[in-house]
Amino acid sequence: MAGGVVLLVDYLKGKKVSASVKYFYAVLGAFITFAGVSLSTGLGVHHYKEQQIFNYVEESLPWVDKFYLERGRYPLTLEECGAPKRPLFVGKSLRYSGGEEEFSFIYVDSQSLMGGVYLDSNSREWNHWD
């Protein structure tokens, strides 16, 4: 970064700067710009996906509860209770499991090596695990 400032100051003062130095700083500047754009885009997509998952689970819960009230058990799959179709961004990162007395939604965060969030029939709140 400091080298880029020095290069700019030298250029503004009218000093000659070699083509190889200009090329090096142009490539370095492009790399830093690309890294910044890539990181911010990735974080934005991650946030959007997480919101899609939470919204999808909130839409699916009434279907799961209705199934339980009618049949005395939770559905084994979300398709079994007629829950809405998963949004495109949700994909396989959200897992559902149901049984006689309980269900759980588990979202494995693709940005962490281990950990994620889950919602179960007991707490009905999102909880983090590592």
C-alpha positions in Angstrom: 0.0 0.0 0.0 2.8 2.4 0.9 4.5 1.6 -2.3 1.4 2.5 -4.2 1.3 5.9 -2.4 5.0 6.5 -3.2 4.4 5.6 -6.8 1.5 8.0 -7.1 3.4 10.8 -5.4 6.4 10.3 -7.8 4.0 10.2 -10.8 2.3 13.4 -9.7 5.7 15.1 -9.2 6.6 14.2 -12.8 9.3 11.7 -12.0 9.8 8.9 -14.4 8.6 5.5 -13.2 9.6 2.4 -15.0 7.0 0.3 -16.9 7.7 -2.8 -14.8 7.0 -0.9 -11.6 3.8 0.5 -13.1 2.8 -3.0 -14.2 3.5 -4.5 -10.8 1.4 -1.9 -9.0 -1.4 -2.2 -11.5 -1.6 -6.0 -11.0 -1.4 -5.6 -7.2 -4.2 -3.0 -7.3 -6.3 -5.2 -9.5 -5.8 -8.1 -7.1 -6.7 -6.1 -4.0 -9.8 -4.7 -5.7 -10.9 -8.2 -6.8 -10.3 -9.6 -3.3 -12.4 -6.9 -1.8 -15.3 -7.3 -4.2 -15.1 -11.1 -3.9 -15.2 -11.0 -0.1 -18.1 -8.5 0.1 -20.1 -10.5 -2.5 -19.5 -13.7 -0.7 -20.6 -12.3 2.6 -23.7 -10.8 0.9 -24.7 -14.2 -0.7 -24.1 -16.0 2.7 -26.4 -13.5 4.5 -29.1 -13.9 1.8 -28.9 -17.7 1.9 -29.1 -17.6 5.7 -32.2 -15.4 5.6 -33.8 -17.7 2.9 -33.3 -20.7 5.3 -34.8 -19.0 8.3 -37.8 -17.8 6.3 -38.3 -21.2 4.7 -38.3 -22.9 8.2 -40.8 -20.3 9.5 -43.1 -21.1 6.5 -42.7 -24.8 7.0 -43.4 -25.0 10.8 -47.2 -24.6 10.5 -47.3 -27.5 8.0 -45.2 -29.7 10.4 -47.4 -28.8 13.4 -50.6 -29.4 11.5 -49.3 -32.9 10.5 -48.4 -33.6 14.1 -51.9 -32.6 15.3 -53.6 -34.8 12.6 -51.4 -37.9 12.9 -49.8 -37.8 16.3 -46.2 -37.8 15.0 -44.0 -35.4 13.1 -43.5 -36.0 9.3 -40.4 -37.9 8.3 -39.8 -35.5 5.4 -41.1 -32.1 4.7 -42.7 -33.4 1.5 -44.8 -35.7 3.5 -46.6 -32.8 5.2 -47.0 -30.7 2.1 -44.5 -28.0 3.2 -43.5 -25.4 0.5 -40.8 -26.3 -1.9 -37.3 -25.3 -0.8 -36.0 -22.0 -2.3 -33.1 -22.4 -4.8 -30.5 -21.0 -2.4 -31.4 -23.4 0.5 -30.3 -26.5 -1.3 -28.9 -29.4 0.8 -27.4 -27.2 3.4 -30.6 -27.4 5.4 -31.5 -30.8 6.8 -34.8 -31.8 8.4 -35.6 -34.9 10.4 -38.8 -35.9 12.1 -40.1 -38.7 14.3 -42.7 -39.7 16.8 -42.2 -37.0 19.4 -39.7 -34.4 17.9 -38.3 -32.8 14.8 -35.2 -30.7 14.0 -34.0 -28.4 11.3 -30.2 -28.3 11.0 -28.3 -25.7 8.9 -24.6 -26.4 8.4 -22.8 -23.2 7.7 -20.6 -23.6 4.6 -18.3 -20.8 5.7 -17.2 -22.5 8.9 -15.2 -25.7 9.1 -17.4 -27.0 12.0 -20.6 -25.7 13.4 -23.9 -24.4 12.4 -27.4 -23.7 13.7 -30.4 -25.9 14.6 -34.0 -25.5 15.5 -35.8 -28.3 17.3 -39.3 -29.1 18.5 -38.3 -28.6 22.1 -36.9 -25.1 22.1 -38.3 -23.8 18.8 -35.4 -21.3 18.7 -32.3 -21.2 16.6 -29.3 -22.5 18.6 -25.6 -22.4 17.6 -23.2 -25.3 18.0 -19.5 -25.5 17.3 
